[in-house]
Amino acid sequence: MVKKVKANPMSARKVAVILWSLVKKNTKNQYRRSFLGILWTVLNPLLNMLVMAFVFSRIFGRTGIGMDYPVYVLSGNIVFGLMRTATVTAMPSLVGNYDLITKTRTPYAVFPLSNVFTALVNFGFSLIALVVVMIVRIPAGVRFYWSGLMVFLPWLPSMFLFCAGLAFLLSAVYVRFRDLKHIYNVILTLWMYLTPVFYSVDTLHLPEKYGVIMKLNPMFHYLEYFRNAISGILPSWESTLICYLVGIVVFGIGFIIFRILKKKLVFYI
């Protein structure tokens, strides 16, 4: 009878070092052989904002939004982009790090988390693009407010919890169900159009019941909080509570499913 040898748990310091190394590796790989390199992280949201502001301002109009439209579009784009990047890149993280998983005692959770942290780094560069646009739009009435600091605290930690929970769930399920990648891309497209990234719910003049349904979308609350903060509107404690409740619940569900499935993940990778 073969006895199972219980591996000593890796120290928190070593886990942190591995996590940091993976974040640096992921960031470098994103811009390998790219002429502009990491500058694309700033240019990409700017270019998307220009296209979306030009196209959708003609379709939905700029009235009823309550803030400068280019800033409105860019803020929605980078917030939704944070969630999209974190989850899409985390999904194949376990499969893509098969060698490390099988040859080292690195905790499985490090791999999806490293992609979430990488998405946060990209989000930081996207904020630079937002600041640039806000400076350019000052003649149009855009102003900077101290409430914008609430983007970093308390908003960002709640957003991290939400993204990390989805990352845990998707990465664990993807190991056993590879078609999830294609299905999730469709879900993301639908999710983006159901989220007021480039339009306002008020401008659609939806019946009240449909407006309530749209507000069940977690990203609606994260976008609204972010936009209120940068617009000088102090987010209410109810908004903060909603963001954290959603983040904690999604993180808890994702982590529990990840822990349940991880025992057999190595056999499917």
DRENDO-1510 file (C-alpha; in Angstrom, 1 decimal, always signed):
<recs>
REC; n; res; u; v; w
REC; 1; MET; +0.0; +0.0; +0.0 .
REC; 2; VAL; +1.4; +3.4; -1.1 .
REC; 3; LYS; +1.4; +6.1; +1.6 .
REC; 4; LYS; +0.5; +9.6; +0.5 .
REC; 5; VAL; +3.1; +12.1; +1.5 .
REC; 6; LYS; +1.6; +15.3; +2.6 .
REC; 7; ALA; +3.4; +18.2; +1.1 .
REC; 8; ASN; +4.4; +21.1; +3.3 .
REC; 9; PRO; +2.4; +24.2; +2.5 .
REC; 10; MET; +4.2; +26.9; +0.7 .
REC; 11; SER; +5.0; +30.0; +2.8 .
REC; 12; ALA; +3.0; +33.2; +2.1 .
REC; 13; ARG; +6.2; +35.0; +1.1 .
REC; 14; LYS; +7.0; +32.4; -1.6 .
REC; 15; VAL; +3.4; +32.5; -2.8 .
REC; 16; ALA; +3.6; +36.3; -3.1 .
REC; 17; VAL; +6.9; +36.1; -5.0 .
REC; 18; ILE; +5.4; +33.6; -7.5 .
REC; 19; LEU; +2.3; +35.7; -7.9 .
REC; 20; TRP; +4.4; +38.8; -8.6 .
REC; 21; SER; +6.5; +36.9; -11.1 .
REC; 22; LEU; +3.4; +35.6; -12.9 .
REC; 23; VAL; +2.0; +39.1; -13.1 .
REC; 24; LYS; +5.2; +40.5; -14.6 .
REC; 25; LYS; +5.3; +37.5; -17.0 .
REC; 26; ASN; +1.7; +38.1; -18.1 .
REC; 27; THR; +2.3; +41.8; -18.6 .
REC; 28; LYS; +5.4; +41.2; -20.7 .
REC; 29; ASN; +3.8; +38.5; -22.8 .
REC; 30; GLN; +0.9; +40.9; -23.7 .
REC; 31; TYR; +3.3; +43.2; -25.5 .
REC; 32; ARG; +5.9; +40.9; -26.8 .
REC; 33; ARG; +7.0; +41.9; -30.3 .
REC; 34; SER; +4.8; +44.9; -30.1 .
REC; 35; PHE; +6.3; +48.1; -31.5 .
REC; 36; LEU; +4.4; +50.4; -29.1 .
REC; 37; GLY; +4.6; +47.9; -26.3 .
REC; 38; ILE; +2.8; +48.9; -23.1 .
REC; 39; LEU; +1.7; +52.2; -24.7 .
REC; 40; TRP; -1.1; +50.2; -26.3 .
REC; 41; THR; -2.7; +49.9; -22.8 .
REC; 42; VAL; -3.3; +53.6; -22.9 .
REC; 43; LEU; -4.0; +53.9; -26.7 .
REC; 44; ASN; -6.4; +51.0; -26.9 .
REC; 45; PRO; -9.1; +52.5; -24.6 .
REC; 46; LEU; -8.6; +55.9; -26.3 .
REC; 47; LEU; -9.2; +54.5; -29.8 .
REC; 48; ASN; -12.2; +52.5; -28.6 .
REC; 49; MET; -13.6; +55.6; -27.0 .
REC; 50; LEU; -13.2; +57.6; -30.2 .
REC; 51; VAL; -15.0; +55.0; -32.2 .
REC; 52; MET; -17.8; +54.4; -29.7 .
REC; 53; ALA; -18.3; +58.1; -29.0 .
REC; 54; PHE; -18.6; +58.9; -32.7 .
REC; 55; VAL; -20.9; +56.0; -33.6 .
REC; 56; PHE; -23.2; +55.7; -30.5 .
REC; 57; SER; -23.6; +59.5; -29.9 .
REC; 58; ARG; -25.3; +59.5; -33.3 .
REC; 59; ILE; -27.6; +56.6; -32.4 .
REC; 60; PHE; -28.4; +57.2; -28.7 .
REC; 61; GLY; -27.6; +60.9; -28.5 .
REC; 62; ARG; -25.8; +62.7; -25.8 .
REC; 63; THR; -28.8; +64.0; -23.9 .
REC; 64; GLY; -29.8; +62.7; -20.5 .
REC; 65; ILE; -26.5; +61.3; -19.6 .
REC; 66; GLY; -25.4; +64.0; -17.1 .
REC; 67; MET; -21.7; +64.0; -17.9 .
REC; 68; ASP; -19.4; +64.6; -20.9 .
REC; 69; TYR; -20.1; +61.8; -23.4 .
REC; 70; PRO; -16.4; +60.9; -24.3 .
REC; 71; VAL; -15.6; +60.6; -20.6 .
REC; 72; TYR; -18.8; +58.6; -20.1 .
REC; 73; VAL; -18.0; +56.2; -22.8 .
REC; 74; LEU; -14.3; +55.8; -21.8 .
REC; 75; SER; -15.1; +55.3; -18.1 .
REC; 76; GLY; -17.6; +52.6; -19.0 .
REC; 77; ASN; -15.2; +51.0; -21.4 .
REC; 78; ILE; -12.3; +50.7; -19.0 .
REC; 79; VAL; -14.4; +49.4; -16.1 .
REC; 80; PHE; -16.1; +46.7; -18.3 .
REC; 81; GLY; -12.7; +46.1; -19.9 .
REC; 82; LEU; -11.2; +45.3; -16.4 .
REC; 83; MET; -13.7; +42.6; -15.8 .
REC; 84; ARG; -13.5; +41.2; -19.3 .
REC; 85; THR; -9.7; +41.1; -19.3 .
REC; 86; ALA; -9.4; +39.6; -15.9 .
REC; 87; THR; -11.9; +36.8; -16.6 .
REC; 88; VAL; -10.9; +36.0; -20.2 .
REC; 89; THR; -7.2; +35.7; -19.4 .
REC; 90; ALA; -7.8; +33.8; -16.1 .
REC; 91; MET; -10.0; +31.2; -17.8 .
REC; 92; PRO; -7.2; +29.1; -19.4 .
REC; 93; SER; -4.6; +30.0; -16.6 .
REC; 94; LEU; -4.6; +26.5; -15.1 .
REC; 95; VAL; -4.3; +24.7; -18.4 .
REC; 96; GLY; -1.6; +27.1; -19.6 .
REC; 97; ASN; +0.5; +26.5; -16.5 .
REC; 98; TYR; +0.4; +22.7; -16.5 .
REC; 99; ASP; +4.1; +22.3; -16.0 .
REC; 100; LEU; +4.2; +24.5; -12.9 .
REC; 101; ILE; +1.1; +22.8; -11.4 .
REC; 102; THR; +2.5; +19.3; -11.9 .
REC; 103; LYS; +6.2; +20.0; -11.0 .
REC; 104; THR; +5.8; +22.4; -8.1 .
REC; 105; ARG; +3.7; +22.9; -5.0 .
REC; 106; THR; +2.4; +26.2; -6.1 .
REC; 107; PRO; -1.2; +26.8; -4.9 .
REC; 108; TYR; -3.6; +26.5; -7.8 .
REC; 109; ALA; -5.3; +29.8; -6.8 .
REC; 110; VAL; -2.2; +31.8; -7.7 .
REC; 111; PHE; -2.7; +31.3; -11.4 .
REC; 112; PRO; -6.1; +32.8; -11.9 .
REC; 113; LEU; -5.3; +35.5; -9.4 .
REC; 114; SER; -2.2; +36.5; -11.3 .
REC; 115; ASN; -4.3; +37.3; -14.3 .
REC; 116; VAL; -6.7; +39.4; -12.2 .
REC; 117; PHE; -3.7; +41.4; -10.9 .
REC; 118; THR; -2.4; +41.8; -14.4 .
REC; 119; ALA; -5.8; +43.1; -15.4 .
REC; 120; LEU; -5.5; +45.6; -12.6 .
REC; 121; VAL; -2.2; +46.8; -13.9 .
REC; 122; ASN; -3.7; +47.3; -17.3 .
REC; 123; PHE; -6.6; +49.2; -15.6 .
REC; 124; GLY; -4.1; +51.5; -14.0 .
REC; 125; PHE; -2.7; +52.4; -17.5 .
REC; 126; SER; -6.2; +52.9; -18.8 .
REC; 127; LEU; -6.9; +55.4; -16.0 .
REC; 128; ILE; -4.1; +57.4; -17.5 .
REC; 129; ALA; -6.0; +57.5; -20.7 .
REC; 130; LEU; -9.1; +58.6; -18.8 .
REC; 131; VAL; -7.2; +61.4; -17.1 .
REC; 132; VAL; -5.8; +62.6; -20.5 .
REC; 133; VAL; -9.3; +62.7; -22.0 .
REC; 134; MET; -10.7; +64.6; -18.9 .
REC; 135; ILE; -7.9; +67.2; -19.2 .
REC; 136; VAL; -8.6; +67.6; -23.0 .
REC; 137; ARG; -12.4; +68.0; -22.2 .
REC; 138; ILE; -11.9; +70.7; -19.5 .
REC; 139; PRO; -13.1; +73.4; -22.0 .
REC; 140; ALA; -16.3; +71.3; -22.4 .
REC; 141; GLY; -17.0; +71.5; -18.7 .
REC; 142; VAL; -15.2; +68.5; -17.3 .
REC; 143; ARG; -13.8; +68.9; -13.9 .
REC; 144; PHE; -11.7; +66.9; -11.4 .
REC; 145; TYR; -13.1; +66.2; -7.9 .
REC; 146; TRP; -11.7; +64.7; -4.8 .
REC; 147; SER; -14.4; +62.0; -4.8 .
REC; 148; GLY; -12.5; +60.5; -7.8 .
REC; 149; LEU; -10.1; +59.1; -5.2 .
REC; 150; MET; -12.9; +56.7; -4.1 .
REC; 151; VAL; -12.1; +54.8; -7.3 .
REC; 152; PHE; -9.1; +53.4; -5.5 .
REC; 153; LEU; -10.8; +53.0; -2.1 .
REC; 154; PRO; -13.4; +51.7; -1.6 .
REC; 155; TRP; -14.5; +50.9; -5.2 .
REC; 156; LEU; -11.4; +49.0; -6.5 .
REC; 157; PRO; -11.3; +46.3; -3.8 .
REC; 158; SER; -14.9; +45.4; -4.3 .
REC; 159; MET; -14.3; +45.2; -8.1 .
REC; 160; PHE; -11.3; +42.9; -7.4 .
REC; 161; LEU; -13.4; +40.6; -5.4 .
REC; 162; PHE; -16.0; +40.4; -8.2 .
REC; 163; CYS; -13.4; +39.7; -10.9 .
REC; 164; ALA; -11.5; +37.2; -8.7 .
REC; 165; GLY; -14.6; +35.2; -8.0 .
REC; 166; LEU; -15.4; +34.9; -11.7 .
REC; 167; ALA; -11.8; +34.1; -12.4 .
REC; 168; PHE; -11.9; +31.2; -9.9 .
REC; 169; LEU; -15.1; +29.8; -11.3 .
REC; 170; LEU; -14.2; +30.1; -15.0 .
REC; 171; SER; -10.7; +28.7; -14.6 .
REC; 172; ALA; -11.9; +25.6; -12.7 .
REC; 173; VAL; -14.8; +24.9; -15.1 .
REC; 174; TYR; -12.7; +25.5; -18.2 .
REC; 175; VAL; -10.3; +22.7; -17.3 .
REC; 176; ARG; -13.1; +20.2; -17.7 .
REC; 177; PHE; -15.2; +22.0; -20.3 .
REC; 178; ARG; -13.1; +23.7; -22.9 .
REC; 179; ASP; -16.1; +24.9; -25.0 .
REC; 180; LEU; -16.6; +27.4; -22.2 .
REC; 181; LYS; -14.2; +29.8; -24.0 .
REC; 182; HIS; -16.5; +30.2; -27.0 .
REC; 183; ILE; -19.7; +30.3; -24.9 .
REC; 184; TYR; -18.2; +32.9; -22.6 .
REC; 185; ASN; -17.3; +35.2; -25.5 .
REC; 186; VAL; -21.0; +35.2; -26.6 .
REC; 187; ILE; -22.0; +35.9; -23.0 .
REC; 188; LEU; -19.6; +38.8; -22.7 .
REC; 189; THR; -20.9; +40.4; -25.9 .
REC; 190; LEU; -24.5; +40.2; -24.6 .
REC; 191; TRP; -23.4; +41.3; -21.2 .
REC; 192; MET; -21.7; +44.4; -22.6 .
REC; 193; TYR; -24.8; +45.5; -24.5 .
REC; 194; LEU; -27.0; +44.9; -21.4 .
REC; 195; THR; -24.6; +47.2; -19.5 .
REC; 196; PRO; -24.8; +51.0; -19.9 .
REC; 197; VAL; -21.2; +51.3; -21.3 .
REC; 198; PHE; -22.1; +53.7; -24.1 .
REC; 199; TYR; -25.7; +54.6; -23.3 .
REC; 200; SER; -27.7; +55.6; -20.3 .
REC; 201; VAL; -30.7; +53.5; -19.1 .
REC; 202; ASP; -32.6; +56.8; -18.7 .
REC; 203; THR; -32.2; +57.7; -22.4 .
REC; 204; LEU; -33.8; +54.4; -23.5 .
REC; 205; HIS; -37.1; +55.3; -21.8 .
REC; 206; LEU; -37.7; +51.7; -20.8 .
REC; 207; PRO; -40.8; +50.6; -18.9 .
REC; 208; GLU; -40.0; +50.6; -15.1 .
REC; 209; LYS; -40.0; +46.8; -14.9 .
REC; 210; TYR; -37.2; +46.5; -17.5 .
REC; 211; GLY; -35.2; +49.2; -15.8 .
REC; 212; VAL; -35.3; +47.2; -12.6 .
REC; 213; ILE; -34.2; +44.0; -14.5 .
REC; 214; MET; -31.2; +45.9; -16.0 .
REC; 215; LYS; -30.2; +47.0; -12.5 .
REC; 216; LEU; -29.9; +43.4; -11.5 .
REC; 217; ASN; -26.7; +43.4; -13.6 .
REC; 218; PRO; -23.7; +43.7; -11.2 .
REC; 219; MET; -21.7; +45.7; -13.7 .
REC; 220; PHE; -24.4; +48.4; -13.8 .
REC; 221; HIS; -23.6; +49.2; -10.1 .
REC; 222; TYR; -19.8; +49.1; -10.6 .
REC; 223; LEU; -20.1; +51.5; -13.6 .
REC; 224; GLU; -22.5; +53.8; -11.8 .
REC; 225; TYR; -20.3; +54.0; -8.7 .
REC; 226; PHE; -17.2; +54.7; -10.8 .
REC; 227; ARG; -18.9; +57.4; -12.9 .
REC; 228; ASN; -20.4; +59.1; -9.8 .
REC; 229; ALA; -17.0; +59.2; -8.1 .
REC; 230; ILE; -15.2; +60.9; -11.1 .
REC; 231; SER; -18.2; +63.3; -11.6 .
REC; 232; GLY; -18.1; +64.7; -8.1 .
REC; 233; ILE; -21.2; +62.8; -7.0 .
REC; 234; LEU; -20.4; +61.2; -3.6 .
REC; 235; PRO; -21.5; +57.6; -3.9 .
REC; 236; SER; -24.0; +56.6; -1.2 .
REC; 237; TRP; -23.3; +54.0; +1.4 .
REC; 238; GLU; -26.0; +51.8; -0.2 .
REC; 239; SER; -24.0; +51.8; -3.5 .
REC; 240; THR; -20.8; +50.8; -1.6 .
REC; 241; LEU; -22.7; +48.1; +0.2 .
REC; 242; ILE; -24.2; +46.7; -3.0 .
REC; 243; CYS; -20.7; +46.6; -4.7 .
REC; 244; TYR; -19.2; +44.8; -1.7 .
REC; 245; LEU; -22.1; +42.4; -1.2 .
REC; 246; VAL; -21.9; +41.4; -4.9 .
REC; 247; GLY; -18.1; +41.1; -4.8 .
REC; 248; ILE; -18.1; +39.0; -1.6 .
REC; 249; VAL; -20.9; +36.7; -2.8 .
REC; 250; VAL; -19.4; +36.1; -6.2 .
REC; 251; PHE; -15.9; +35.6; -4.7 .
REC; 252; GLY; -17.3; +33.2; -2.2 .
REC; 253; ILE; -19.2; +31.1; -4.8 .
REC; 254; GLY; -16.2; +31.1; -7.2 .
REC; 255; PHE; -13.7; +30.1; -4.5 .
REC; 256; ILE; -15.9; +27.4; -3.1 .
REC; 257; ILE; -16.4; +25.8; -6.5 .
REC; 258; PHE; -12.7; +26.2; -7.3 .
REC; 259; ARG; -11.8; +24.4; -4.0 .
REC; 260; ILE; -14.3; +21.6; -4.8 .
REC; 261; LEU; -13.1; +21.0; -8.3 .
REC; 262; LYS; -9.3; +21.5; -7.8 .
REC; 263; LYS; -8.8; +18.1; -6.3 .
REC; 264; LYS; -9.3; +16.5; -9.7 .
REC; 265; LEU; -8.2; +19.3; -11.9 .
REC; 266; VAL; -4.7; +17.8; -12.5 .
REC; 267; PHE; -6.4; +14.7; -14.1 .
REC; 268; TYR; -8.2; +16.9; -16.7 .
REC; 269; ILE; -5.5; +19.4; -17.5 .
</recs>
